[in-house]
């Protein structure tokens, strides 16, 4: 009986340490998939640009993800289709709701007809460069999140 309690204490301590190690390995950026429809008007010197887009945010592997934009852009002289994917890597959790990512690359679909200059007008609402992006993911209720960047609130999305 005298040997039981020290052994039980050691086993209990090992279990506690194991749980803490497992929890720390699972900490970080939670996997996420959410979509939203957004409409944004950006005034430029040539007139207003109206972006009507489906925005798809996916975070996976705790450090990678992507942002997809698909929809239409109305400008004073044309209407164009926009389809771009921004690949995210090296994600780090800044605080409980904020994450920063390196932008690996930005690709354009073959169907895309929106110029880089027009896309940049919208993209500058997210980041000042094409090197990194900081995203704030604030849970509103249930599966709803507000996704915002350092520069502006972006959209409310629903996890799927």
DSSP file (Angstrom, degrees, kcal/mol; ACC not computed):
  #  RESIDUE AA STRUCTURE BP1 BP2  ACC     N-H-->O    O-->H-N    N-H-->O    O-->H-N    TCO  KAPPA ALPHA  PHI   PSI    X-CA   Y-CA   Z-CA
    1    1 A X     >        0   0    0      0, 0.0     4,-0.9     0, 0.0     3,-0.4   0.000 360.0 360.0 360.0 -34.0    0.0    0.0    0.0
    2    2 A X  H  >  +     0   0    0      1,-0.2     4,-0.6     2,-0.2     3,-0.1   0.814 360.0  48.2 -65.4 -29.7    2.9    2.4    0.7
    3    3 A X  H  > S+     0   0    0      1,-0.2     4,-1.6     2,-0.1    -1,-0.2   0.695  98.2  72.0 -82.0 -20.0    4.2    2.0   -2.9
    4    4 A X  H  > S+     0   0    0     -3,-0.4     4,-2.8     1,-0.2     5,-0.2   0.930  94.5  49.1 -63.3 -48.7    0.7    2.6   -4.4
    5    5 A X  H  X S+     0   0    0     -4,-0.9     4,-2.5     1,-0.2    -1,-0.2   0.891 110.9  47.5 -66.7 -42.4    0.4    6.4   -3.7
    6    6 A X  H  X S+     0   0    0     -4,-0.6     4,-2.2     2,-0.2    -1,-0.2   0.916 115.4  46.5 -63.7 -39.5    3.8    7.4   -5.0
    7    7 A X  H  X S+     0   0    0     -4,-1.6     4,-2.7     2,-0.2    -2,-0.2   0.923 112.8  49.4 -67.0 -43.4    3.3    5.4   -8.2
    8    8 A X  H  X S+     0   0    0     -4,-2.8     4,-2.5     1,-0.2    -2,-0.2   0.897 110.9  50.8 -61.7 -40.5   -0.2    6.9   -8.6
    9    9 A X  H  X S+     0   0    0     -4,-2.5     4,-2.4     2,-0.2    -1,-0.2   0.910 111.2  47.4 -63.4 -42.7    1.1   10.4   -8.1
   10   10 A X  H  X S+     0   0    0     -4,-2.2     4,-2.4     2,-0.2    -2,-0.2   0.923 113.2  48.2 -65.0 -44.4    3.8    9.8  -10.7
   11   11 A X  H  X S+     0   0    0     -4,-2.7     4,-2.3     2,-0.2    -2,-0.2   0.898 111.7  50.3 -63.2 -40.4    1.3    8.4  -13.2
   12   12 A X  H  X S+     0   0    0     -4,-2.5     4,-2.3    -5,-0.2    -2,-0.2   0.917 110.7  48.9 -63.2 -43.2   -1.1   11.3  -12.5
   13   13 A X  H  X S+     0   0    0     -4,-2.4     4,-2.5     1,-0.2    -2,-0.2   0.901 110.7  50.7 -63.8 -40.8    1.7   13.8  -13.1
   14   14 A X  H  X S+     0   0    0     -4,-2.4     4,-2.5     2,-0.2    -1,-0.2   0.892 110.1  50.1 -63.4 -40.1    2.7   12.1  -16.4
   15   15 A X  H  X S+     0   0    0     -4,-2.3     4,-2.4     2,-0.2    -2,-0.2   0.919 111.2  48.7 -64.5 -42.4   -1.0   12.2  -17.5
   16   16 A X  H  X S+     0   0    0     -4,-2.3     4,-2.2     2,-0.2    -2,-0.2   0.921 112.2  47.9 -63.6 -44.8   -1.2   15.9  -16.7
   17   17 A X  H  X S+     0   0    0     -4,-2.5     4,-2.3     2,-0.2    -1,-0.2   0.907 111.1  52.1 -62.0 -42.0    2.0   16.7  -18.6
   18   18 A X  H  X S+     0   0    0     -4,-2.5     4,-2.5     1,-0.2    -2,-0.2   0.916 109.2  49.4 -61.4 -43.9    0.8   14.6  -21.6
   19   19 A X  H  X S+     0   0    0     -4,-2.4     4,-2.5     1,-0.2    -1,-0.2   0.905 111.0  49.5 -62.7 -41.8   -2.4   16.5  -21.7
   20   20 A X  H  X S+     0   0    0     -4,-2.2     4,-2.2     2,-0.2    -1,-0.2   0.894 111.6  48.7 -64.7 -40.2   -0.6   19.9  -21.6
   21   21 A X  H  X S+     0   0    0     -4,-2.3     4,-1.9     2,-0.2    -2,-0.2   0.928 112.4  47.9 -65.3 -45.1    1.8   18.8  -24.4
   22   22 A X  H  X S+     0   0    0     -4,-2.5     4,-1.5     1,-0.2    -2,-0.2   0.909 112.0  50.3 -61.9 -42.6   -1.1   17.6  -26.6
   23   23 A X  H  X S+     0   0    0     -4,-2.5     4,-0.7     1,-0.2    -1,-0.2   0.902 109.8  49.6 -64.1 -40.6   -3.0   20.8  -26.0
   24   24 A X  H  < S+     0   0    0     -4,-2.2     3,-0.3     1,-0.2    -1,-0.2   0.844 108.2  53.9 -68.5 -31.6    0.0   23.0  -26.9
   25   25 A X  H  < S+     0   0    0     -4,-1.9    -1,-0.2     1,-0.2    -2,-0.2   0.831 111.1  46.2 -68.8 -30.6    0.5   21.0  -30.1
   26   26 A X  H  < S+     0   0    0     -4,-1.5    -1,-0.2    -5,-0.2    -2,-0.2   0.546  93.5 101.5 -88.0  -8.0   -3.1   21.7  -31.0
   27   27 A X     <  +     0   0    0     -4,-0.7     2,-0.4    -3,-0.3    -3,-0.0  -0.249  55.9  59.4 -70.8 164.7   -3.0   25.4  -30.2
   28   28 A X  S    S+     0   0    0     64,-0.0     2,-0.5    35,-0.0    35,-0.1  -0.883  96.6   4.3 119.5-149.8   -2.6   27.9  -32.9
   29   29 A X  S    S-     0   0    0     33,-0.6    33,-0.2    -2,-0.4     2,-0.1  -0.607  71.4-135.6 -79.2 119.8   -4.7   28.8  -35.9
   30   30 A X        -     0   0    0     -2,-0.5    29,-0.1     1,-0.1    -1,-0.1  -0.446  27.9 -99.7 -73.5 147.2   -7.9   26.7  -35.9
   31   31 A X        +     0   0    0     -2,-0.1     2,-0.3    27,-0.1    29,-0.2  -0.399  53.4 176.5 -62.2 143.9   -9.0   25.2  -39.2
   32   32 A X  E     -A   59   0A   0     27,-2.5    27,-2.9    -3,-0.1     2,-0.4  -0.992  26.5-179.0-154.5 140.1  -11.6   27.3  -40.8
   33   33 A X  E     +A   58   0A   0     -2,-0.3   127,-2.5    25,-0.2     2,-0.3  -0.965  22.9 156.1-136.7 124.1  -13.7   27.6  -44.0
   34   34 A X  E     -AB  57 159A   0     23,-2.4    23,-2.7    -2,-0.4     2,-0.3  -0.997  20.3-161.3-149.4 149.0  -16.2   30.4  -44.4
   35   35 A X  E     +AB  56 158A   0    123,-1.5   123,-1.8    -2,-0.3     2,-0.3  -0.911  11.3 172.2-127.5 153.4  -17.9   32.3  -47.2
   36   36 A X  E     -A   55   0A   0     19,-1.8    19,-3.2    -2,-0.3     2,-0.5  -0.989  28.6-128.2-154.6 154.7  -19.5   35.6  -47.5
   37   37 A X  E     -A   54   0A   0     -2,-0.3     2,-0.4   119,-0.3    17,-0.2  -0.911  33.8-178.7-101.5 134.0  -21.0   37.9  -50.2
   38   38 A X  E     -A   53   0A   0     15,-3.2    15,-2.7    -2,-0.5     2,-0.4  -0.970  19.4-163.5-134.3 152.5  -19.7   41.4  -50.0
   39   39 A X  E     +A   52   0A   0     -2,-0.4     2,-0.4    13,-0.2    13,-0.2  -0.984  17.1 175.8-133.6 121.9  -20.4   44.6  -51.9
   40   40 A X  E     -A   51   0A   0     11,-2.4    11,-3.2    -2,-0.4     2,-0.5  -0.983  18.3-154.3-131.2 138.5  -17.9   47.5  -51.7
   41   41 A X  E     -A   50   0A   0     -2,-0.4     2,-0.5     9,-0.2     9,-0.2  -0.955  11.9-172.2-111.5 126.0  -17.8   50.8  -53.4
   42   42 A X  E     -A   49   0A   0      7,-2.8     7,-2.7    -2,-0.5     2,-0.4  -0.973  15.8-141.7-121.0 120.4  -14.4   52.4  -53.7
   43   43 A X  E     +A   48   0A   0     -2,-0.5     2,-0.3     5,-0.2     5,-0.2  -0.672  26.1 174.3 -82.9 128.7  -14.2   56.0  -55.1
   44   44 A X  E >   -A   47   0A   0      3,-1.4     3,-1.5    -2,-0.4    -2,-0.0  -0.759  48.7 -99.1-123.4 173.3  -11.3   56.7  -57.4
   45   45 A X  T 3  S+     0   0    0      1,-0.3     3,-0.1    -2,-0.3    -2,-0.0   0.740 124.9  51.5 -66.9 -20.6  -10.4   59.7  -59.4
   46   46 A X  T 3  S-     0   0    0      1,-0.4    -1,-0.3     0, 0.0     2,-0.2   0.408 126.7 -83.3 -93.7   1.7  -11.9   58.0  -62.5
   47   47 A X  E <   -A   44   0A   0     -3,-1.5    -3,-1.4    28,-0.1    -1,-0.4  -0.662  66.8 -33.1 122.4 179.9  -15.2   57.2  -60.7
   48   48 A X  E     -A   43   0A   0     -2,-0.2     2,-0.5    -5,-0.2    28,-0.3  -0.492  42.9-153.8 -79.5 140.3  -16.6   54.6  -58.4
   49   49 A X  E     -A   42   0A   0     -7,-2.7    -7,-2.8    -2,-0.2     2,-0.6  -0.967   9.9-159.5-108.1 126.2  -15.6   51.0  -58.5
   50   50 A X  E     -AC  41  74A   0     24,-2.9    24,-2.7    -2,-0.5     2,-0.6  -0.932   3.0-163.7-112.3 115.2  -18.3   48.6  -57.3
   51   51 A X  E     -AC  40  73A   0    -11,-3.2   -11,-2.4    -2,-0.6     2,-0.6  -0.875   8.7-178.2 -99.7 117.5  -17.0   45.2  -56.2
   52   52 A X  E     +AC  39  72A   0     20,-2.9    20,-2.3    -2,-0.6     2,-0.3  -0.926  28.6 160.9-114.6 102.3  -19.8   42.5  -55.8
   53   53 A X  E     -AC  38  71A   0    -15,-2.7   -15,-3.2    -2,-0.6     2,-0.6  -0.889  47.7-136.4-132.5 150.3  -17.9   39.5  -54.6
   54   54 A X  E     -AC  37  70A   0     16,-3.3    16,-1.8    -2,-0.3     2,-0.5  -0.939  31.7-158.1 -96.0 124.8  -18.1   36.1  -53.0
   55   55 A X  E     -AC  36  69A   0    -19,-3.2   -19,-1.8    -2,-0.6     2,-0.5  -0.926   7.9-169.1-110.8 126.2  -15.2   35.9  -50.5
   56   56 A X  E     -AC  35  68A   0     12,-2.4    12,-2.6    -2,-0.5     2,-0.5  -0.962   1.0-170.8-120.2 117.7  -14.0   32.5  -49.4
   57   57 A X  E     +AC  34  67A   0    -23,-2.7   -23,-2.4    -2,-0.5     2,-0.4  -0.931   6.7 177.6-109.5 127.8  -11.5   32.2  -46.5
   58   58 A X  E     -AC  33  66A   0      8,-2.6     8,-2.6    -2,-0.5     2,-0.4  -0.994   6.0-176.6-131.9 127.6   -9.9   28.9  -45.8
   59   59 A X  E     +AC  32  65A   0    -27,-2.9   -27,-2.5    -2,-0.4     2,-0.3  -0.984  17.7 153.9-121.3 133.1   -7.3   28.3  -43.1
   60   60 A X  E >>  + C   0  64A   0      4,-2.7     4,-2.0    -2,-0.4     3,-0.6  -0.956  50.0  34.7-152.2 166.9   -5.7   24.8  -42.7
   61   61 A X  T 34 S-     0   0    0     -2,-0.3     2,-0.4     1,-0.3     4,-0.1   0.687 107.8 -93.8  56.6  20.8   -2.6   23.1  -41.4
   62   62 A X  T 34 S+     0   0    0    -33,-0.2   -33,-0.6     1,-0.2    -1,-0.3   0.218 122.9  45.5  62.9 -16.1   -2.4   25.8  -38.7
   63   63 A X  T <4 S+     0   0    0     -3,-0.6    28,-2.2    -2,-0.4     2,-0.3   0.407 102.8  62.4-134.7   0.0   -0.1   27.9  -40.8
   64   64 A X  E  <  +C   60   0A   0     -4,-2.0    -4,-2.7    25,-0.2     2,-0.3  -0.830  49.6 132.3-127.4 163.9   -1.5   27.9  -44.3
   65   65 A X  E     -CD  59  88A   0     23,-1.8    23,-3.0    -2,-0.3     2,-0.3  -0.981  32.0-124.1 179.1-171.5   -4.7   29.1  -46.0
   66   66 A X  E     -CD  58  87A   0     -8,-2.6    -8,-2.6    -2,-0.3     2,-0.5  -0.990   3.2-147.0-156.7 153.5   -6.1   31.0  -48.9
   67   67 A X  E     -CD  57  86A   0     19,-2.4    19,-3.1    -2,-0.3     2,-0.4  -0.991  19.5-165.5-118.5 127.3   -8.5   33.9  -49.7
   68   68 A X  E     -CD  56  85A   0    -12,-2.6   -12,-2.4    -2,-0.5     2,-0.5  -0.949   4.7-167.3-116.7 137.3  -10.6   33.6  -52.9
   69   69 A X  E     +CD  55  84A   0     15,-2.8    15,-2.0    -2,-0.4     2,-0.4  -0.988  13.7 167.9-120.9 127.8  -12.4   36.5  -54.5
   70   70 A X  E     +CD  54  83A   0    -16,-1.8   -16,-3.3    -2,-0.5     2,-0.3  -0.981  31.0  64.7-142.9 128.2  -15.0   35.8  -57.2
   71   71 A X  E    S-CD  53  82A   0     11,-2.4    11,-3.3    -2,-0.4     2,-0.3  -0.986  72.4 -47.0 162.0-150.0  -17.5   38.1  -58.7
   72   72 A X  E     -CD  52  81A   0    -20,-2.3   -20,-2.9    -2,-0.3     2,-0.5  -0.891  27.5-154.4-126.1 149.6  -18.0   41.3  -60.7
   73   73 A X  E     -CD  51  80A   0      7,-2.8     7,-2.6    -2,-0.3     2,-0.6  -0.987   9.8-159.8-123.3 124.1  -16.5   44.7  -60.7
   74   74 A X  E     +CD  50  79A   0    -24,-2.7   -24,-2.9    -2,-0.5     2,-0.3  -0.909  16.6 172.6-104.9 125.2  -18.5   47.6  -62.1
   75   75 A X        -     0   0    0      3,-3.3     3,-0.4    -2,-0.6   -26,-0.2  -0.762  49.4 -95.4-121.3 171.0  -16.5   50.7  -63.2
   76   76 A X  S    S+     0   0    0    -28,-0.3     3,-0.1    -2,-0.3   -27,-0.1   0.796 124.0  30.0 -58.1 -27.9  -17.7   53.9  -65.0
   77   77 A X  S    S+     0   0    0      1,-0.2     2,-0.3     0, 0.0    -1,-0.2   0.500 125.6   7.7-113.9  -3.2  -16.5   52.4  -68.3
   78   78 A X        -     0   0    0     -3,-0.4    -3,-3.3     2,-0.0     2,-0.4  -0.995  52.2-128.7-165.4 166.6  -16.9   48.6  -68.0
   79   79 A X  E     -D   74   0A   0     -2,-0.3     2,-0.3    -5,-0.2    -5,-0.2  -0.998  35.7-179.4-120.9 128.2  -18.1   45.6  -66.1
   80   80 A X  E     -D   73   0A   0     -7,-2.6    -7,-2.8    -2,-0.4     2,-0.4  -0.901  28.3-118.6-130.8 157.9  -15.6   42.8  -65.5
   81   81 A X  E     -D   72   0A   0     -2,-0.3    32,-3.1    -9,-0.2    33,-1.0  -0.788  27.8-159.6 -92.6 135.3  -15.3   39.4  -63.9
   82   82 A X  E     +D   71   0A   0    -11,-3.3   -11,-2.4    -2,-0.4     2,-0.3  -0.968  20.4 161.4-119.5 129.0  -12.9   39.1  -61.1
   83   83 A X  E     +D   70   0A   0     -2,-0.5    26,-2.5   -13,-0.2     2,-0.3  -0.823  14.4 154.7-147.0 106.6  -11.4   35.8  -59.9
   84   84 A X  E     -DE  69 108A   0    -15,-2.0   -15,-2.8    -2,-0.3     2,-0.4  -0.958  25.7-155.2-132.5 148.4   -8.3   35.8  -57.8
   85   85 A X  E     -DE  68 107A   0     22,-2.4    22,-2.9    -2,-0.3     2,-0.6  -0.994   4.4-159.9-125.3 130.1   -6.7   33.5  -55.2
   86   86 A X  E     -DE  67 106A   0    -19,-3.1   -19,-2.4    -2,-0.4     2,-0.5  -0.946  13.0-148.0-109.4 120.4   -4.3   34.7  -52.5
   87   87 A X  E     -DE  66 105A   0     18,-3.0    17,-2.4    -2,-0.6    18,-0.9  -0.773  12.6-157.9 -93.8 129.9   -2.2   31.9  -51.0
   88   88 A X  E     +DE  65 103A   0    -23,-3.0   -23,-1.8    -2,-0.5     2,-0.3  -0.832  16.9 164.6-110.2 143.1   -1.3   32.3  -47.4
   89   89 A X  E     + E   0 102A   0     13,-2.7    13,-3.1    -2,-0.4   -25,-0.2  -0.914  50.8  38.7-146.1 173.4    1.6   30.7  -45.5
   90   90 A X  E    S-     0   0A   0     -2,-0.3   -26,-0.2    11,-0.2    -1,-0.1   0.863  73.7-170.7  51.4  44.6    3.7   31.0  -42.3
   91   91 A X  E     -     0   0A   0    -28,-2.2     2,-0.4    10,-0.1    10,-0.2  -0.380   7.6-174.2 -68.5 141.8    0.6   31.9  -40.3
   92   92 A X  E     - E   0 100A   0      8,-2.3     8,-2.6    -2,-0.1     2,-0.5  -0.999  25.9-123.3-137.1 139.7    1.1   33.0  -36.7
   93   93 A X  E     - E   0  99A   0     -2,-0.4     6,-0.3     6,-0.2     3,-0.1  -0.726  23.8-178.2 -83.1 124.8   -1.4   33.7  -34.0
   94   94 A X        -     0   0    0      4,-2.9     2,-0.2    -2,-0.5     5,-0.2   0.884  67.6 -26.2 -89.3 -46.9   -0.9   37.3  -32.7
   95   95 A X  S    S-     0   0    0      3,-1.4     3,-0.3     0, 0.0    -1,-0.3  -0.780  90.8 -62.5-148.8-164.8   -3.6   37.2  -30.0
   96   96 A X  S    S+     0   0    0     -2,-0.2     3,-0.0     1,-0.2    -3,-0.0   0.765 133.4  18.7 -63.2 -25.2   -6.9   35.3  -29.4
   97   97 A X  S    S+     0   0    0     41,-0.1    40,-3.3    39,-0.0     2,-0.4   0.423 110.2  83.1-122.5  -1.3   -8.6   36.7  -32.5
   98   98 A X  E     + F   0 136A   0     -3,-0.3    -4,-2.9    38,-0.2    -3,-1.4  -0.900  46.4 176.5-119.7 135.7   -5.7   37.9  -34.7
   99   99 A X  E     -EF  93 135A   0     36,-2.9    36,-3.2    -2,-0.4     2,-0.4  -0.978  13.6-153.2-134.2 144.2   -3.5   36.1  -37.1
  100  100 A X  E     -EF  92 134A   0     -8,-2.6    -8,-2.3    -2,-0.3     2,-0.3  -0.954  14.8-174.6-120.7 142.4   -0.8   37.2  -39.5
  101  101 A X  E     - F   0 133A   0     32,-2.8    32,-2.3    -2,-0.4     2,-0.4  -0.947  26.0-124.2-132.9 150.4    0.2   35.4  -42.7
  102  102 A X  E     -EF  89 132A   0    -13,-3.1   -13,-2.7    -2,-0.3     2,-0.8  -0.770  31.9-125.4 -85.1 140.1    2.9   35.8  -45.3
  103  103 A X  E     -E   88   0A   0     28,-2.8   -15,-0.2    -2,-0.4     3,-0.1  -0.810  25.8-174.5 -89.9 111.9    1.3   36.1  -48.8
  104  104 A X  E     -     0   0A   0    -17,-2.4     2,-0.3    -2,-0.8    -1,-0.2   0.936  61.8 -31.2 -72.5 -48.1    3.0   33.3  -50.9
  105  105 A X  E     -E   87   0A   0    -18,-0.9   -18,-3.0     2,-0.0     2,-0.5  -0.980  46.2-134.2-166.2 159.7    1.4   34.3  -54.2
  106  106 A X  E     -E   86   0A   0     -2,-0.3     2,-0.3   -20,-0.2   -20,-0.2  -0.991  28.4-169.2-121.9 122.4   -1.6   35.9  -55.8
  107  107 A X  E     -E   85   0A   0    -22,-2.9   -22,-2.4    -2,-0.5     2,-0.4  -0.835  12.5-144.8-116.4 153.8   -3.0   34.1  -58.9
  108  108 A X  E     -E   84   0A   0     -2,-0.3   -24,-0.2   -24,-0.2     2,-0.1  -0.935  21.5-121.9-114.8 135.3   -5.6   35.1  -61.4
  109  109 A X    >   -     0   0    0    -26,-2.5     3,-1.4    -2,-0.4   -26,-0.2  -0.385  24.1-117.3 -69.3 152.2   -8.0   32.7  -63.0
  110  110 A X  T 3  S+     0   0    0      1,-0.3    -1,-0.1    -2,-0.1    -2,-0.0   0.763 117.9  57.1 -59.8 -23.0   -8.0   32.3  -66.8
  111  111 A X  T 3  S+     0   0    0    -28,-0.1    -1,-0.3     2,-0.0   -30,-0.2   0.643  81.0 114.2 -81.7 -14.8  -11.6   33.6  -66.6
  112  112 A X    <   +     0   0    0     -3,-1.4   -30,-0.2   -29,-0.2    -4,-0.0  -0.323  33.4 170.7 -61.0 133.2  -10.5   36.8  -64.8
  113  113 A X        +     0   0    0    -32,-3.1     2,-0.4     2,-0.1   -31,-0.2   0.255  43.5 108.1-124.2   7.1  -11.1   40.0  -66.9
  114  114 A X  S    S-     0   0    0    -33,-1.0   -31,-0.1   -34,-0.1    -2,-0.0  -0.740  71.1-119.6 -90.4 132.9  -10.4   42.6  -64.1
  115  115 A X     >  -     0   0    0     -2,-0.4     4,-2.4     1,-0.1     5,-0.2  -0.242  17.6-117.4 -68.4 157.4   -7.1   44.5  -64.5
  116  116 A X  H  > S+     0   0    0      1,-0.2     4,-2.6     2,-0.2     5,-0.2   0.887 115.5  56.8 -59.8 -39.6   -4.4   44.3  -61.8
  117  117 A X  H  > S+     0   0    0      2,-0.2     4,-1.0     1,-0.2    -1,-0.2   0.908 109.1  44.5 -60.2 -43.8   -4.8   48.0  -61.2
  118  118 A X  H >> S+     0   0    0      1,-0.2     4,-1.0     2,-0.2     3,-0.6   0.922 112.8  51.2 -67.9 -44.0   -8.5   47.6  -60.5
  119  119 A X  H >X S+     0   0    0     -4,-2.4     4,-2.8     1,-0.2     3,-0.7   0.902 104.7  58.1 -58.1 -41.7   -8.0   44.6  -58.2
  120  120 A X  H 3X S+     0   0    0     -4,-2.6     4,-2.3     1,-0.2    -1,-0.2   0.814  95.8  63.4 -61.3 -30.7   -5.3   46.5  -56.3
  121  121 A X  H << S+     0   0    0     -4,-1.0    -1,-0.2    -3,-0.6    -2,-0.2   0.912 113.0  34.9 -59.3 -41.2   -7.9   49.2  -55.4
  122  122 A X  H X< S+     0   0    0     -4,-1.0     3,-1.8    -3,-0.7     4,-0.3   0.896 114.8  56.4 -77.4 -42.5   -9.8   46.6  -53.5
  123  123 A X  H >X S+     0   0    0     -4,-2.8     3,-2.2     1,-0.3     4,-1.7   0.807  94.5  67.2 -63.3 -31.3   -6.8   44.7  -52.2
  124  124 A X  T 3< S+     0   0    0     -4,-2.3    -1,-0.3     1,-0.3    -2,-0.1   0.663  88.6  67.7 -65.0 -14.4   -5.3   47.8  -50.6
  125  125 A X  T <4 S+     0   0    0     -3,-1.8    -1,-0.3    -4,-0.2    26,-0.3   0.663 108.3  38.5 -74.0 -16.3   -8.3   47.6  -48.2
  126  126 A X  T <4 S-     0   0    0     -3,-2.2    24,-0.5     1,-0.4     8,-0.4   0.809 128.7  -2.3-100.8 -41.0   -6.7   44.4  -46.8
  127  127 A X     <  -     0   0    0     -4,-1.7    -1,-0.4     6,-0.1     6,-0.1  -0.985  52.8-130.4-153.6 155.2   -3.0   45.1  -46.8
  128  128 A X  S    S+     0   0    0     -2,-0.3     2,-0.3     4,-0.1    -4,-0.1   0.567  93.5  17.7 -87.7  -7.9   -0.5   47.8  -47.8
  129  129 A X  S    S-     0   0    0      3,-0.4     3,-0.1    -6,-0.1    -3,-0.0  -0.838  78.4-109.5-145.7-177.4    1.7   45.4  -49.7
  130  130 A X  S    S+     0   0    0     -2,-0.3     3,-0.1     1,-0.1   -24,-0.0   0.014  99.9  78.6-106.6  26.6    1.6   41.9  -51.3
  131  131 A X  S    S+     0   0    0      1,-0.3   -28,-2.8   -29,-0.1     2,-0.3   0.800  99.8   0.1-102.0 -38.8    3.9   40.5  -48.6
  132  132 A X  E     -F  102   0A   0    -30,-0.3    -3,-0.4    -3,-0.1     2,-0.3  -0.970  52.2-158.4-151.1 162.0    1.8   39.9  -45.6
  133  133 A X  E     -F  101   0A   0    -32,-2.3   -32,-2.8    -2,-0.3     2,-0.5  -0.996   8.7-150.1-145.0 141.9   -1.8   40.2  -44.3
  134  134 A X  E     -F  100   0A   0     -8,-0.4    16,-0.6    -2,-0.3     2,-0.4  -0.964  17.7-167.9-113.1 127.4   -3.2   40.4  -40.8
  135  135 A X  E     -FG  99 149A   0    -36,-3.2   -36,-2.9    -2,-0.5     2,-0.5  -0.946  11.3-156.0-119.1 135.8   -6.7   39.0  -40.2
  136  136 A X  E     -FG  98 148A   0     12,-3.2    12,-2.1    -2,-0.4     2,-0.7  -0.948   7.6-166.8-107.4 126.3   -8.9   39.4  -37.2
  137  137 A X  E     - G   0 147A   0    -40,-3.3     2,-0.6    -2,-0.5    10,-0.2  -0.879   8.9-177.2-116.6  97.4  -11.5   36.7  -36.8
  138  138 A X  E     - G   0 146A   0      8,-2.4     8,-2.7    -2,-0.7     2,-0.3  -0.853  22.7-133.9-102.1 119.7  -14.1   37.8  -34.3
  139  139 A X  E     + G   0 145A   0     -2,-0.6     6,-0.2     6,-0.2     3,-0.1  -0.546  25.0 177.5 -71.9 128.4  -16.8   35.3  -33.4
  140  140 A X  E     -     0   0A   0      4,-2.5     2,-0.3    -2,-0.3    -1,-0.2   0.882  61.6 -36.3 -94.4 -55.2  -20.2   36.9  -33.4
  141  141 A X  E >  S- G   0 144A   0      3,-0.9     3,-2.5     1,-0.0    -1,-0.3  -0.878 101.7 -27.0-172.2 135.6  -22.6   34.1  -32.7
  142  142 A X  T 3  S-     0   0    0     -2,-0.3    -2,-0.0     1,-0.3    -1,-0.0  -0.327 129.7 -13.2  56.9-122.0  -22.8   30.4  -33.6
  143  143 A X  T 3  S+     0   0    0     -2,-0.1    16,-2.7    16,-0.1     2,-0.4   0.223 110.2 111.2 -95.8  12.8  -21.0   29.9  -36.9
  144  144 A X  E <   +GH 141 158A   0     -3,-2.5    -4,-2.5    14,-0.2    -3,-0.9  -0.735  41.2 178.0 -95.3 137.0  -20.8   33.6  -37.8
  145  145 A X  E     -GH 139 157A   0     12,-2.6    12,-2.7    -2,-0.4     2,-0.6  -0.964  27.2-136.4-131.1 148.7  -17.5   35.5  -37.8
  146  146 A X  E     -GH 138 156A   0     -8,-2.7    -8,-2.4    -2,-0.3     2,-0.5  -0.947  23.8-159.9-100.1 122.4  -16.5   39.1  -38.6
  147  147 A X  E     +GH 137 155A   0      8,-3.1     8,-1.9    -2,-0.6     7,-1.9  -0.901  21.2 161.8-103.6 124.8  -13.4   39.0  -40.7
  148  148 A X  E     -GH 136 153A   0    -12,-2.1   -12,-3.2    -2,-0.5     5,-0.2  -0.943  26.1-142.6-139.3 162.1  -11.4   42.2  -40.8
  149  149 A X  E     -G  135   0A   0      3,-2.5   -14,-0.2    -2,-0.3   -22,-0.1  -0.552  42.1 -91.1-111.5-178.4   -7.9   43.4  -41.7
  150  150 A X  S    S+     0   0    0    -16,-0.6     3,-0.1   -24,-0.5   -23,-0.1   0.820 125.2  43.5 -60.9 -30.9   -5.7   45.9  -40.1
  151  151 A X  S    S-     0   0    0    -25,-0.4     2,-0.3     1,-0.3    -1,-0.2   0.763 124.1 -13.5 -93.5 -27.7   -7.1   48.6  -42.4
  152  152 A X        -     0   0    0    -27,-0.2    -3,-2.5   -26,-0.1    -1,-0.3  -0.982  69.2 -89.3-168.5 155.5  -10.8   47.9  -42.4
  153  153 A X  E     - H   0 148A   0     -2,-0.3    -5,-0.2    -5,-0.2     3,-0.1  -0.535  40.7-173.3 -67.2 140.9  -13.7   45.5  -41.5
  154  154 A X  E     -     0   0A   0     -7,-1.9     2,-0.3     1,-0.3    -6,-0.2   0.876  42.5 -41.9-104.6 -61.5  -14.2   43.2  -44.5
  155  155 A X  E     - H   0 147A   0     -8,-1.9    -8,-3.1  -117,-0.1     2,-0.5  -0.991  40.6-109.8-165.6 163.1  -17.2   41.0  -44.1
  156  156 A X  E     - H   0 146A   0     -2,-0.3     2,-0.3   -10,-0.2  -119,-0.3  -0.929  43.3-174.1-101.7 127.5  -19.3   38.8  -41.9
  157  157 A X  E     - H   0 145A   0    -12,-2.7   -12,-2.6    -2,-0.5     2,-0.5  -0.816  22.1-133.0-124.4 163.9  -19.0   35.1  -42.9
  158  158 A X  E     -BH  35 144A   0   -123,-1.8  -123,-1.5    -2,-0.3   -14,-0.2  -0.961  26.6-122.9-116.0 128.2  -20.6   31.8  -42.0
  159  159 A X  E      B   34   0A   0    -16,-2.7  -125,-0.3    -2,-0.5   -16,-0.1  -0.392 360.0 360.0 -66.3 143.7  -18.4   28.8  -41.4
  160  160 A X              0   0    0   -127,-2.5  -126,-0.2    -2,-0.1    -1,-0.1   0.336 360.0 360.0-131.4 360.0  -19.2   25.8  -43.5
